[in-house]
Amino acid sequence: MYQFMIDITLPGVLTKEFIALVPRQRAQVERLLNERRLINFSLALDRSKCWATMLAESEAEVQRILSSFPLREFMKVKIHQLQFVESAPTITAQISLN
């Protein structure tokens, strides 16, 4: 599997049609996160951009997955294959059985 950075530009005006599709889009993103196909998904505060890191075998597979997004027709997408991704370690609480 390879890692890809997806740079998404959203429309400046959010139509009723766009807003109506947001719950389905969020469900799709959640499903892909749970499947570990998406590593992360971020939305800019002004809602103009999204960024995601995805695991896939090829850019064509990334395109196929993105085509299933309910909001795909509203998105301008740039895909970049990554050499690596570094992240801060996840902190988990130590469980004591005492």
C-alpha positions as a LaTeX table, in Angstrom:
\begin{tabular}{lrrr}
\hline
Residue & $x$ (\AA) & $y$ (\AA) & $z$ (\AA) \\
\hline
Met1 & 0.00 & 0.00 & 0.00 \\
Tyr2 & 1.10 & 3.54 & $-0.73$ \\
Gln3 & 0.15 & 6.74 & 1.04 \\
Phe4 & $-1.46$ & 9.64 & $-0.80$ \\
Met5 & $-2.18$ & 13.21 & 0.29 \\
Ile6 & $-5.46$ & 14.48 & $-1.11$ \\
Asp7 & $-5.90$ & 18.25 & $-1.35$ \\
Ile8 & $-9.59$ & 19.12 & $-1.82$ \\
Thr9 & $-10.95$ & 22.54 & $-2.70$ \\
Leu10 & $-14.62$ & 23.06 & $-1.92$ \\
Pro11 & $-16.97$ & 25.59 & $-3.56$ \\
Gly12 & $-17.13$ & 29.13 & $-2.20$ \\
Val13 & $-20.93$ & 29.01 & $-1.98$ \\
Leu14 & $-22.49$ & 26.00 & $-0.27$ \\
Thr15 & $-25.81$ & 25.25 & $-1.94$ \\
Lys16 & $-28.76$ & 23.45 & $-0.35$ \\
Glu17 & $-27.87$ & 20.42 & $-2.48$ \\
Phe18 & $-24.31$ & 20.45 & $-1.08$ \\
Ile19 & $-25.48$ & 20.85 & 2.54 \\
Ala20 & $-28.01$ & 18.03 & 2.13 \\
Leu21 & $-25.20$ & 15.65 & 1.14 \\
Val22 & $-22.92$ & 16.49 & 4.10 \\
Pro23 & $-24.29$ & 13.76 & 6.45 \\
Arg24 & $-23.72$ & 11.08 & 3.79 \\
Gln25 & $-20.22$ & 12.46 & 3.15 \\
Arg26 & $-19.37$ & 12.35 & 6.85 \\
Ala27 & $-20.64$ & 8.75 & 7.10 \\
Gln28 & $-18.46$ & 7.77 & 4.11 \\
Val29 & $-15.39$ & 9.41 & 5.68 \\
Glu30 & $-16.10$ & 7.69 & 9.01 \\
Arg31 & $-16.41$ & 4.31 & 7.27 \\
Leu32 & $-13.08$ & 4.80 & 5.45 \\
Leu33 & $-11.39$ & 5.87 & 8.71 \\
Asn34 & $-12.73$ & 2.75 & 10.46 \\
Glu35 & $-11.48$ & 0.60 & 7.58 \\
Arg36 & $-8.07$ & 2.32 & 7.90 \\
Arg37 & $-8.21$ & 3.41 & 4.23 \\
Leu38 & $-8.21$ & 7.04 & 5.39 \\
Ile39 & $-5.50$ & 7.87 & 7.90 \\
Asn40 & $-6.88$ & 11.34 & 8.62 \\
Phe41 & $-9.35$ & 13.85 & 7.26 \\
Ser42 & $-9.27$ & 17.58 & 8.05 \\
Leu43 & $-11.55$ & 20.49 & 7.17 \\
Ala44 & $-10.34$ & 24.11 & 7.20 \\
Leu45 & $-12.16$ & 26.45 & 9.59 \\
Asp46 & $-13.50$ & 28.49 & 6.67 \\
Arg47 & $-14.75$ & 25.25 & 5.01 \\
Ser48 & $-12.93$ & 26.02 & 1.78 \\
Lys49 & $-10.44$ & 23.12 & 1.89 \\
Cys50 & $-10.10$ & 19.53 & 3.08 \\
Trp51 & $-6.98$ & 17.43 & 3.39 \\
Ala52 & $-6.79$ & 13.69 & 3.76 \\
Thr53 & $-4.15$ & 11.00 & 3.86 \\
Met54 & $-5.24$ & 7.74 & 2.23 \\
Leu55 & $-3.79$ & 4.26 & 1.84 \\
Ala56 & $-4.22$ & 2.75 & $-1.62$ \\
Glu57 & $-2.45$ & 0.56 & $-4.16$ \\
Ser58 & $-2.43$ & 3.30 & $-6.83$ \\
Glu59 & $-3.63$ & 6.78 & $-7.72$ \\
Ala60 & $-6.35$ & 5.12 & $-9.81$ \\
Glu61 & $-7.63$ & 3.40 & $-6.65$ \\
Val62 & $-7.63$ & 6.76 & $-4.83$ \\
Gln63 & $-9.69$ & 8.22 & $-7.69$ \\
Arg64 & $-12.10$ & 5.27 & $-7.49$ \\
Ile65 & $-12.57$ & 5.73 & $-3.74$ \\
Leu66 & $-13.03$ & 9.49 & $-4.13$ \\
Ser67 & $-15.63$ & 8.91 & $-6.83$ \\
Ser68 & $-17.80$ & 7.26 & $-4.15$ \\
Phe69 & $-17.87$ & 10.48 & $-2.09$ \\
Pro70 & $-21.37$ & 12.01 & $-2.13$ \\
Leu71 & $-19.81$ & 15.50 & $-2.50$ \\
Arg72 & $-17.37$ & 14.48 & $-5.27$ \\
Glu73 & $-19.03$ & 16.59 & $-7.97$ \\
Phe74 & $-18.43$ & 19.70 & $-5.84$ \\
Met75 & $-14.74$ & 18.96 & $-5.17$ \\
Lys76 & $-11.61$ & 20.00 & $-7.01$ \\
Val77 & $-9.03$ & 17.37 & $-6.10$ \\
Lys78 & $-5.24$ & 17.16 & $-6.26$ \\
Ile79 & $-3.59$ & 13.85 & $-5.37$ \\
His80 & 0.04 & 13.54 & $-4.30$ \\
Gln81 & 1.79 & 10.23 & $-3.64$ \\
Leu82 & 3.85 & 10.48 & $-0.46$ \\
Gln83 & 7.26 & 9.08 & 0.38 \\
Phe84 & 6.39 & 8.96 & 4.09 \\
Val85 & 4.20 & 10.47 & 6.78 \\
Glu86 & 5.47 & 11.28 & 10.26 \\
Ser87 & 3.09 & 11.75 & 13.16 \\
Ala88 & 3.37 & 12.39 & 16.86 \\
Pro89 & 2.95 & 9.20 & 18.88 \\
Thr90 & $-0.53$ & 8.43 & 20.16 \\
Ile91 & $-0.77$ & 8.64 & 23.93 \\
Thr92 & $-2.88$ & 5.98 & 25.58 \\
Ala93 & $-3.69$ & 5.67 & 29.25 \\
Gln94 & $-2.01$ & 2.89 & 31.21 \\
Ile95 & $-4.59$ & 0.56 & 32.72 \\
Ser96 & $-3.94$ & $-0.78$ & 36.21 \\
Leu97 & $-5.75$ & $-3.91$ & 37.34 \\
Asn98 & $-5.06$ & $-3.06$ & 41.03 \\
\hline
\end{tabular}
